[in-house]
Amino acid sequence: MPHFRTEDLGFSDHERTAPLKVKVSINAEGEFYCDVPEALSLFFKPHSSFLAGHPEVRVAPVRGRKNKIISANYAALKNALTDARNKHLAPITEVEHVIRFNIESHVSFAVGEDGDVYPNCYYPGTKWPSGDEAKRYGGHHAQNPTKGGYSITVGARALVVVKCFRPPSFEFSSRPSLPHSAAIHRCVCAVSVRCNIRSYSP
């Protein structure tokens, strides 16, 4: 059948390494048709849901051979190809709601050889927390008092993690983002241990 024109649809990948050019021909009935581009083959199957949005376009075998994209309207054929390309390149977005916690403590206690907790080192065999324990609990004692009182603070922040995928590539972004109204989606609480309450504001 006579060749009508070659339609340049740009690229079928985000890296712009796979040109998407389609040769359009005209059959004996005066209809425009072309091969189904491999990158867009999921969209152009007979009776597919995608074609329901393009009623002037159909997919059918020509002379008993492989399927062709056919339309009596050239503009409709081009629009269907362009729409399929855009949907093929469109990112897939996944939204996940997560809560990030912050636990902060400023307490004073001693640890015995048996692992039990004591109010101070007056008790035989006890010692003040050191190393990671000192970092976790504040490492406070008579020579290292806490400012503002002893406390345990538990803070929480509600976040929305948005993950975007660009098929057929892998994930290209993952970012936490607060909703528009941070006041509604934040949860802040504090627990008083002895005297002052230390608040946590994300």
QUIJONOR-V515269 format. One record per residue. N is the residue number from 1. RES is the residue in three letters. NEAR is the number of other ideal C-beta (glycine too) atoms within 12 Angstrom. D_LAST is the distance of its C-alpha to the last C-alpha in Angstrom with 1 decimal. Layout:
N_RES_NEAR_D_LAST, N_RES_NEAR_D_LAST
This chain:
1_MET_19_68.0, 2_PRO_13_67.6, 3_HIS_15_64.4, 4_PHE_21_62.7, 5_ARG_17_59.8, 6_THR_16_56.9, 7_GLU_28_53.5, 8_ASP_17_50.8, 9_LEU_29_47.4, 10_GLY_22_45.4, 11_PHE_19_43.8, 12_SER_29_42.8, 13_ASP_19_39.9, 14_HIS_22_36.9, 15_GLU_13_38.4, 16_ARG_11_41.4, 17_THR_12_43.8, 18_ALA_20_45.6, 19_PRO_18_47.5, 20_LEU_28_48.1, 21_LYS_20_51.6, 22_VAL_35_53.6, 23_LYS_24_57.4, 24_VAL_31_58.6, 25_SER_25_62.2, 26_ILE_23_64.4, 27_ASN_22_66.4, 28_ALA_11_69.8, 29_GLU_12_68.4, 30_GLY_16_66.6, 31_GLU_26_63.2, 32_PHE_34_60.5, 33_TYR_39_59.1, 34_CYS_38_57.3, 35_ASP_27_56.2, 36_VAL_34_52.8, 37_PRO_31_50.5, 38_GLU_17_49.3, 39_ALA_29_45.6, 40_LEU_32_45.9, 41_SER_20_48.1, 42_LEU_20_45.6, 43_PHE_32_45.8, 44_PHE_38_49.6, 45_LYS_19_51.1, 46_PRO_21_53.8, 47_HIS_12_52.4, 48_SER_23_48.7, 49_SER_13_46.1, 50_PHE_28_45.4, 51_LEU_29_49.0, 52_ALA_15_48.7, 53_GLY_16_46.8, 54_HIS_28_49.6, 55_PRO_14_52.8, 56_GLU_21_55.1, 57_VAL_36_54.2, 58_ARG_30_55.5, 59_VAL_31_55.6, 60_ALA_23_59.0, 61_PRO_16_61.3, 62_VAL_23_63.9, 63_ARG_12_67.4, 64_GLY_8_66.0, 65_ARG_11_63.8, 66_LYS_18_60.0, 67_ASN_26_57.9, 68_LYS_31_57.6, 69_ILE_44_55.5, 70_ILE_34_57.9, 71_SER_32_57.9, 72_ALA_18_60.6, 73_ASN_19_58.1, 74_TYR_26_57.0, 75_ALA_17_54.0, 76_ALA_23_52.9, 77_LEU_36_53.2, 78_LYS_27_51.2, 79_ASN_23_48.5, 80_ALA_40_48.2, 81_LEU_40_48.0, 82_THR_25_45.3, 83_ASP_24_43.3, 84_ALA_36_43.5, 85_ARG_32_42.5, 86_ASN_20_39.4, 87_LYS_24_38.4, 88_HIS_32_39.1, 89_LEU_27_36.8, 90_ALA_16_34.0, 91_PRO_21_30.8, 92_ILE_20_29.7, 93_THR_18_26.2, 94_GLU_15_24.4, 95_VAL_17_21.2, 96_GLU_16_19.3, 97_HIS_17_16.5, 98_VAL_20_14.4, 99_ILE_20_11.7, 100_ARG_21_9.7, 101_PHE_18_9.6, 102_ASN_22_8.8, 103_ILE_21_11.7, 104_GLU_27_12.4, 105_SER_29_15.9, 106_HIS_33_18.2, 107_VAL_34_21.5, 108_SER_31_25.1, 109_PHE_31_27.7, 110_ALA_29_30.5, 111_VAL_27_31.6, 112_GLY_20_35.2, 113_GLU_12_37.3, 114_ASP_11_37.1, 115_GLY_13_33.3, 116_ASP_13_33.0, 117_VAL_20_30.7, 118_TYR_22_32.3, 119_PRO_19_31.2, 120_ASN_18_32.6, 121_CYS_20_35.2, 122_TYR_15_38.1, 123_TYR_17_38.9, 124_PRO_11_41.2, 125_GLY_14_39.7, 126_THR_21_36.1, 127_LYS_23_33.7, 128_TRP_27_30.3, 129_PRO_27_27.7, 130_SER_15_27.8, 131_GLY_12_26.5, 132_ASP_9_23.7, 133_GLU_20_23.8, 134_ALA_22_23.3, 135_LYS_14_20.2, 136_ARG_18_18.9, 137_TYR_29_19.8, 138_GLY_29_19.8, 139_GLY_26_23.6, 140_HIS_29_24.2, 141_HIS_27_27.8, 142_ALA_14_30.3, 143_GLN_11_30.3, 144_ASN_17_26.5, 145_PRO_15_25.1, 146_THR_26_21.4, 147_LYS_12_20.4, 148_GLY_18_19.3, 149_GLY_21_20.6, 150_TYR_27_20.2, 151_SER_28_17.5, 152_ILE_30_15.8, 153_THR_30_12.1, 154_VAL_25_11.0, 155_GLY_24_7.5, 156_ALA_21_7.6, 157_ARG_26_6.5, 158_ALA_25_9.8, 159_LEU_24_11.1, 160_VAL_24_14.6, 161_VAL_22_16.4, 162_VAL_23_19.4, 163_LYS_21_22.4, 164_CYS_21_25.5, 165_PHE_19_28.9, 166_ARG_19_32.0, 167_PRO_19_35.0, 168_PRO_17_36.8, 169_SER_17_34.3, 170_PHE_14_31.5, 171_GLU_18_27.8, 172_PHE_17_26.8, 173_SER_18_23.1, 174_SER_19_20.1, 175_ARG_17_16.8, 176_PRO_21_13.5, 177_SER_21_12.9, 178_LEU_21_11.0, 179_PRO_18_13.8, 180_HIS_9_15.2, 181_SER_10_13.8, 182_ALA_17_10.0, 183_ALA_14_10.7, 184_ILE_10_13.1, 185_HIS_22_11.3, 186_ARG_21_8.1, 187_CYS_21_9.1, 188_VAL_23_8.0, 189_CYS_21_11.0, 190_ALA_24_12.6, 191_VAL_21_16.2, 192_SER_19_18.6, 193_VAL_24_21.0, 194_ARG_20_23.4, 195_CYS_15_22.6, 196_ASN_18_19.3, 197_ILE_21_16.0, 198_ARG_30_13.1, 199_SER_19_9.9, 200_TYR_25_6.4, 201_SER_17_3.8, 202_PRO_24_0.0
